[in-house]
Amino acid sequence: MAEYVDVHSHILPAVDDGSKNVEESLELLSMLKEQGVTTVIATPHFLGARDNIDDFKARINNAKEELFTAKEGKDLPTVLIGSEILYFYGMGMLEGIKDLTINGSKYMLLEFDFIDFNDNVIKDIRRIRERHGIIPIIAHIERYKKFKNYKKLLKLVETGVCKAQINASSVIDNVFTKNAHKLIEKGYIDFIGSDTHSVEFRPPLIDKAYEVIKEKYGEETAEKIRQNGIKLIENIK
């Protein structure tokens, strides 16, 4: 079985709208292991300007310790800690932003609410890279097609300012599937994430997503995306 990396998940217990408790977190990790996932990045929601970074870090550290204690000695995927940051204007100037990166690395998962990708927003995203040396990974980029100036966001990916992630469920079958496949076909996608929230709601489907990609776009495309995940982990450990 191929080894996969899940770059986007909500498996930390009781910190956001994801896993409700440590038992569910362990079950999700077990499901991911069965799918061939060897490393999972936990990315709890950081709600833009509404969350305090220090309070957020304390809450996440408590959940991390609870999960790590519960999984000790069990044959489950490695868990690394990051966050999924809801974009807010001006975050490119926020000094504490480095505390929200994946495992203290230069990578950060960034999502968007319903906004216009106007020039000011694009400049602010660029500042994250240029001012802080942080590479934004755009979370579930397939969801934003109907946002104004979506092509400007894609241009940031095309020019290497940002990386792009799609959800496994979007590869398989949901309202974003058509755009997800278009992005894969055009070579925009770097990573796949489960974006799993619970055993029943948005369960992990990593292996099935790779099967679909392999079938529709060939082994080379699927392997390139898989290797991107592995290289990401090598760069952030």
DRENMAR-923981 format. One record per residue: x, y, z of N, C-alpha, C in turn; residue in one letter. Coordinates in steps of 0.001 Angstrom, whole numbers, padded with zeros to 6 digits, always signed. Layout:
<sites>
XYZXYZXYZa;...
</sites>
This chain:
<sites>
+000842-001203+000000+000000+000000+000000+000876+001251+000000m;+000498+002215-000834+001235+003478-000869+001064+004223+000443a;+002063+005022+000786+002002+005832+001997+001587+007258+001642e;+000611+007780+002393+000084+009102+002115+000254+010037+003299y;+000188+011327+002991+000187+012384+004000-001152+013109+003910v;-001753+013360+005036-002989+014155+005102-002613+015531+005626d;-002700+016546+004779-002197+017872+005151-003249+018763+005808v;-004484+018267+005941-005570+019117+006453-006582+018241+007173h;-006662+018408+008493-007607+017589+009264-008027+018315+010538s;-009145+017873+011080-009659+018434+012337-009810+017287+013344h;-008660+016718+013685-008652+015520+014529-008318+015806+015989i;-007902+017024+016301-007643+017320+017712-008970+017344+018466l;-009017+016756+019646-010296+016618+020351-010802+017936+020951p;-012063+018243+020657-012831+019297+021337-012198+020685+021271a;-011648+021042+020110-011091+022390+019964-011823+023220+018920v;-012542+022572+018010-013310+023295+016999-014517+022442+016609d;-014955+022532+015364-016113+021757+014926-015734+020379+014416d;-014516+019940+014744-014046+018628+014338-014309+017565+015394g;-013317+016737+015660-013465+015634+016611-014024+016124+017947s;-015005+015401+018456-015677+015819+019695-014901+015430+020943k;-014128+014341+020850-013406+013854+022030-012234+012992+021591n;-011415+012600+022551-010199+011866+022212-010516+010501+021614v;-011630+009903+022005-012010+008598+021435-012276+008718+019936e;-012972+009793+019555-013223+009988+018126-011932+010301+017385e;-011043+011044+018015-009752+011345+017396-008976+010062+017098s;-008969+009149+018042-008270+007880+017841-008931+007068+016733l;-010248+007117+016659-010952+006379+015602-010630+006971+014231e;-010574+008286+014147-010216+008923+012882-008787+008563+012469l;-007884+008562+013426-006503+008175+013123-006429+006726+012653l;-007233+005870+013249-007275+004474+012836-007798+004347+011404s;-008811+005120+011064-009351+005110+009706-008299+005592+008705m;-007566+006631+009073-006527+007156+008194-005408+006138+007998l;-005036+005446+009062-004012+004411+008952-004436+003325+007968k;-005692+002911+008048-006197+001885+007136-006143+002346+005683e;-006172+003647+005467-006111+004194+004111-004676+004415+003632q;-003708+004098+004483-002308+004236+004097-001662+005538+004516g;-002366+006341+005323-001820+007621+005779-000835+007374+006921v;+000364+007895+006777+001402+007710+007797+001621+008962+008642t;+001282+010137+008092+001414+011398+008835+000181+012253+008595t;-000352+012794+009680-001535+013657+009619-001166+015013+010211v;-001511+016075+009507-001340+017410+010059-002678+017852+010631i;-002708+018077+011934-003917+018573+012597-003980+020078+012397a;-005074+020544+011819-005194+021967+011479-006489+022551+012045t;-006571+022724+013351-007772+023318+013956-007988+024739+013465p;-009248+025146+013429-009601+026466+012929-009065+027578+013829h;-008393+028540+013204-008058+029808+013853-008899+030860+013145f;-009817+031478+013873-010827+032317+013245-010379+033760+013080l;-009400+033925+012246-008975+035247+011838-008752+036200+012995g;-009302+037387+012857-009075+038444+013842-009812+038203+015151a;-010688+037198+015224-011481+036987+016438-010746+036189+017508r;-009780+035380+017122-009066+034539+018082-007794+035215+018575d;-007500+035030+019829-006234+035477+020408-005212+034362+020227n;-004042+034702+019693-003057+033666+019361-002592+032912+020605i;-002324+033619+021691-001838+032943+022904-002895+031994+023481d;-004143+032441+023514-005222+031582+024009-005408+030373+023103d;-005315+030612+021806-005449+029525+020831-004349+028486+021039f;-003118+028947+021183-001992+028021+021374-002160+027193+022634k;-002631+027818+023704-002833+027091+024962-003892+026011+024798a;-004977+026358+024120-006060+025398+023902-005594+024227+023036r;-004834+024541+022008-004346+023494+021108-003327+022605+021808i;-002462+023192+022605-001459+022396+023320-002117+021422+024295n;-003172+021845+024945-003886+020950+025865-004497+019767+025113n;-005120+020060+023970-005720+018999+023166-004651+018066+022602a;-003540+018652+022202-002422+017849+021683-001912+016878+022737k;-001702+017372+023947-001194+016506+025012-002178+015381+025323e;-003460+015690+025322-004474+014669+025579-004437+013593+024503e;-004348+014019+023244-004331+013055+022138-003038+012248+022129l;-001916+012915+022314-000631+012214+022255-000517+011187+023384f;-001045+011527+024549-001035+010570+025669-001900+009363+025342t;-003060+009605+024738-003990+008519+024422-003460+007609+023319a;-002696+008161+022374-002217+007357+021252-000850+006727+021501k;-000246+007033+022630+001080+006493+022935+001037+004966+022957e;+001982+004360+022255+002066+002907+022204+001166+002264+021170g;+000307+003065+020526-000594+002536+019501+000016+002739+018111k;-000261+001835+017228+000262+001911+015867-000650+002806+015028d;-000452+004103+015171-001280+005086+014494-000390+006100+013776l;-000937+006857+012835-000122+007847+012117+000496+008888+013049p;+001636+009402+012625+002257+010536+013299+001358+011757+013135t;+001240+012539+014190+000426+013755+014145+001332+014968+014328v;+001246+015901+013383+001930+017186+013499+000871+018273+013676l;+001260+019358+014319+000288+020397+014673+000458+021649+013817i;-000652+022107+013281-000684+023372+012553-001970+024098+012898g;-002518+024810+011935-003811+025476+012114-004364+025793+010735s;-005664+025997+010681-006309+026467+009462-006801+027873+009752e;-006125+028843+009181-006384+030240+009510-007413+030831+008557i;-008469+031380+009116-009436+032114+008315-008852+033488+008024l;-008643+033763+006752-007998+035011+006357-008746+036237+006880y;-007962+037201+007345-008496+038520+007674-007522+039550+007145f;-008053+040662+006649-007189+041657+006030-006221+042236+007056y;-004961+042306+006663-003914+042821+007524-003094+041720+008174g;-003445+040463+007951-002703+039388+008611-001264+039310+008107m;-001022+039861+006918+000340+039885+006417+001268+040761+007242g;+000698+041624+008096+001485+042498+008950+001550+041998+010392m;+000875+040905+010682+000795+040405+012053+002075+039662+012432l;+002776+040165+013435+004054+039564+013819+003901+038157+014383e;+002812+037903+015120+002644+036602+015752+002209+035496+014817g;+002132+035795+013535+001612+034832+012579+002464+033560+012504i;+003737+033671+012816+004615+032497+012740+004229+031423+013747k;+003520+031816+014791+003075+030839+015782+001954+029948+015260d;+001430+030255+014085+000314+029506+013519+000731+028601+012367l;+002025+028504+012124+002497+027679+011018+002444+026194+011382t;+002668+025354+010390+002644+023906+010575+003951+023455+011219i;+003864+022973+012442+005023+022427+013154+006174+023432+013239n;+005837+024720+013322+006871+025750+013418+007665+025957+012141g;+007121+025507+011014+007840+025565+009740+007527+026855+008990s;+007853+026888+007726+007564+028046+006876+006255+027871+006112k;+005460+026850+006472+004198+026589+005770+003003+026866+006670y;+001944+027361+006062+000740+027734+006800-000488+027418+005946m;-001525+026839+006574-002775+026553+005868-003712+027744+006021l;-004182+028261+004888-004959+029492+004870-006272+029283+004122l;-007393+029619+004773-008694+029508+004115-009353+030883+004020e;-010407+030948+003223-011075+032218+002974-012573+032082+003170f;-013166+033184+003628-014607+033301+003675-015036+033975+002364d;-016280+034371+002266-016772+034955+001026-016243+036376+000872f;-015192+036497+000068-014554+037794-000127-014209+037981-001601i;-013726+039166-001885-013250+039522-003218-011722+039465-003192d;-011136+038684-004084-009677+038639-004178-009193+039875-004941f;-009423+041037-004335-009012+042279-004982-007520+042506-004783n;-007010+043589-005345-005564+043829-005305-005037+043970-003886d;-005827+044561-002977-005373+044721-001595-005231+043374-000892n;-006183+042480-001143-006102+041146-000543-004914+040383-001114v;-004737+040448-002418-003615+039749-003055-002282+040269-002527i;-002169+041581-002360-000940+042158-001799-000712+041681-000373k;-001783+041579+000395-001659+041130+001785-001205+039675+001853d;-001725+038838+000962-001275+037443+000916+000203+037381+000536i;+000593+038217-000419+002007+038263-000805+002894+038661+000374r;+002381+039563+001234+003166+040001+002394+003455+038846+003348r;+002537+037901+003434+002776+036734+004290+004057+036034+003853i;+004230+035932+002564+005428+035291+002004+006655+036211+002083r;+006494+037440+001673+007641+038340+001536+008120+038897+002873e;+007210+039219+003768+007572+039815+005057+007993+038763+006083r;+007311+037615+006073+007540+036605+007099+008235+035338+006590h;+008369+035223+005282+008990+034015+004726+008114+032780+004861g;+006805+032988+005018+005857+031891+005182+005169+031609+003852i;+005096+030334+003504+004432+029920+002265+002996+029510+002586i;+002012+030280+002148+000625+029888+002396+000233+028683+001542p;-000427+027719+002162-001077+026633+001443-002562+026969+001440i;-003126+027189+000273-004525+027578+000184-005401+026349+000413i;-006172+026373+001491-007022+025240+001852-008204+025129+000895a;-008547+023896+000556-009661+023576-000353-009908+024677-001377h;-008931+024867-002222-008958+025956-003209-010089+025788-004219i;-010601+024575-004346-011695+024328-005287-012987+025040-004883e;-013090+025462-003621-014325+026074-003134-014503+027527-003552r;-013449+028165-004023-013481+029618-004168-013773+030107-005586y;-014143+029214-006476-014287+029592-007883-015245+030760-008086k;-016309+030828-007292-017316+031879-007486-016968+033183-006764k;-015848+033199-006048-015409+034438-005420-014931+035399-006510f;-015062+036690-006257-014606+037667-007230-013089+037584-007400k;-012651+037701-008647-011223+037703-008975-010503+036415-008559n;-011204+035293-008676-010615+033979-008341-009327+033722-009118y;-009275+034204-010337-008090+033964-011167-006841+034610-010565k;-007040+035674-009784-005878+036303-009138-005294+035381-008060k;-006163+034633-007379-005683+033661-006402-004934+032541-007107l;-005482+032062-008218-004806+031010-008981-003450+031484-009485l;-003359+032773-009806-002082+033318-010284-001014+033234-009197k;-001409+033410-007934-000451+033274-006838+000085+031847-006759l;-000761+030891-007050-000321+029485-007072+000570+029232-008279v;+000128+029730-009404+000867+029525-010656+002277+030089-010580e;+002434+031221-009897+003752+031866-009804+004559+031401-008595t;+004009+030489-007804+004767+029912-006698+004709+030669-005401g;+003893+031717-005330+003746+032456-004072+003050+031576-003039v;+002062+030816-003477+001286+029932-002610+001297+028511-003157c;+000935+027565-002308+000649+026199-002712-000856+025997-002631k;-001356+024915-003239-002803+024687-003268-003146+023286-002794a;-004199+023192-001980-004707+021922-001458-006170+021760-001843q;-006558+020540-002208-007975+020233-002415-008391+019144-001440i;-009695+019101-001164-010232+018080-000272-010451+016770-001015n;-010182+015678-000326-010388+014361-000912-011837+014173-001350a;-012773+014650-000554-014191+014490-000890-014550+015218-002180s;-013862+016315-002473-014134+017053-003707-013634+016302-004938s;-012607+015513-004760-012112+014690-005869-013139+013623-006232v;-013842+013148-005214-014748+012010-005401-016127+012439-005869i;-016853+013197-005061-018209+013577-005453-018823+014574-004480d;-018798+015842-004840-019575+016860-004128-019768+018059-005050n;-020294+019140-004544-020616+020267-005415-019376+020946-005992v;-018206+020654-005440-016974+021286-005920-016155+020372-006827f;-016681+019187-007135-015900+018180-007857-015484+018647-009252t;-016375+019286-009965-016045+019734-011327-014844+020668-011317k;-014847+021624-010399-013723+022554-010346-012460+021876-009823n;-012613+020965-008863-011450+020239-008342-010731+019493-009463a;-011492+018853-010305-010880+018097-011402-010258+019020-012440h;-010867+020147-012664-010283+021116-013591-008927+021597-013076k;-008845+021836-011784-007591+022302-011181-006511+021214-011229l;-006907+019969-010994-005947+018861-011107-005430+018772-012539i;-006355+018820-013470-005999+018690-014885-005037+019790-015328e;-005213+020998-014794-004376+022122-015189-003081+022217-014374k;-002909+021295-013414-001654+021233-012672-001515+022196-011513g;-002637+022706-010999-002572+023663-009898-002407+023001-008530y;-002756+021738-008395-002888+021140-007072-001586+020514-006580i;-001186+020933-005370+000022+020403-004736-000287+019299-003741d;-001389+019439-002990-001659+018530-001880-003130+018125-001829f;-003354+016971-001197-004706+016523-000879-004823+016447+000643i;-005961+016883+001147-006247+016767+002581-007610+016149+002768g;-007776+015447+003856-009094+014860+004130-010080+015931+004588s;-009583+016963+005276-010442+017947+005943-011490+017225+006790d;-011095+016077+007332-012030+015278+008111-012416+016004+009393t;-013716+015931+009718-014235+016566+010922-014770+015554+011929h;-015251+014432+011424-015758+013406+012324-015877+012097+011571s;-016178+011047+012301-016310+009726+011692-017472+009705+010703v;-018544+010432+011016-019732+010405+010168-019809+011602+009222e;-019436+012790+009698-019476+013983+008860-018097+014237+008278f;-018005+014154+006975-016746+014318+006264-015659+013380+006809r;-015880+012078+006720-014858+011117+007131-013665+011166+006175p;-012517+010669+006586-011352+010683+005695-011537+009756+004501p;-011156+010262+003311-011305+009500+002069-010043+009603+001212l;-008900+009649+001865-007645+009902+001169-007358+008859+000090i;-007432+007590+000429-007086+006538-000536-008019+006546-001741d;-009295+006771-001511-010258+006798-002619-009994+007973-003551k;-009606+009101-002996-009295+010272-003824-008111+009981-004743a;-007083+009350-004194-005923+009017-005026-006282+007996-006102y;-007160+007081-005791-007610+006107-006790-008296+006802-007961e;-009133+007796-007654-009831+008539-008704-008838+009315-009561v;-007886+009972-008915-006877+010739-009657-006060+009823-010554i;-005663+008702-010021-004881+007746-010808-005667+007263-012028k;-006943+006987-011810-007779+006468-012901-008018+007520-013980e;-008259+008776-013565-008618+009816-014528-007412+010521-015145k;-006331+010660-014360-005212+011481-014818-003886+010729-014873y;-003905+009473-014464-002720+008651-014599-001875+008565-013337g;-001048+007552-013321-000174+007270-012185+000779+008428-011897e;+001291+009047-012937+002283+010112-012763+001706+011301-011993e;+000495+011707-012330-000141+012831-011635-000409+012495-010175t;-000964+011306-009936-001246+010893-008558+000033+010813-007736a;+001080+010277-008335+002342+010121-007612+003000+011470-007326e;+002872+012405-008245+003446+013735-008022+002808+014397-006812k;+001483+014326-006708+000795+014925-005568+001144+014194-004280i;+001211+012856-004351+001581+012070-003169+002978+012448-002682r;+003921+012563-003614+005290+012918-003254+005388+014331-002693q;+004538+015243-003173+004524+016597-002611+004231+016565-001118n;+003286+015700-000720+002963+015564+000694+004127+015019+001496g;+004794+014023+000947+005948+013433+001634+007078+014448+001769i;+007334+015214+000701+008400+016232+000750+008052+017342+001741k;+006767+017680+001827+006350+018693+002810+006721+018247+004216l;+006430+017008+004538+006733+016482+005882+008235+016491+006128i;+009008+016145+005122+010465+016153+005264+010987+017548+005553e;+010292+018555+005012+010725+019948+005185+010293+020565+006505n;+009293+019975+007158+008766+020618+008367+009095+019868+009648i;+009632+018653+009551+009960+017911+010768+011248+018446+011389k;
</sites>
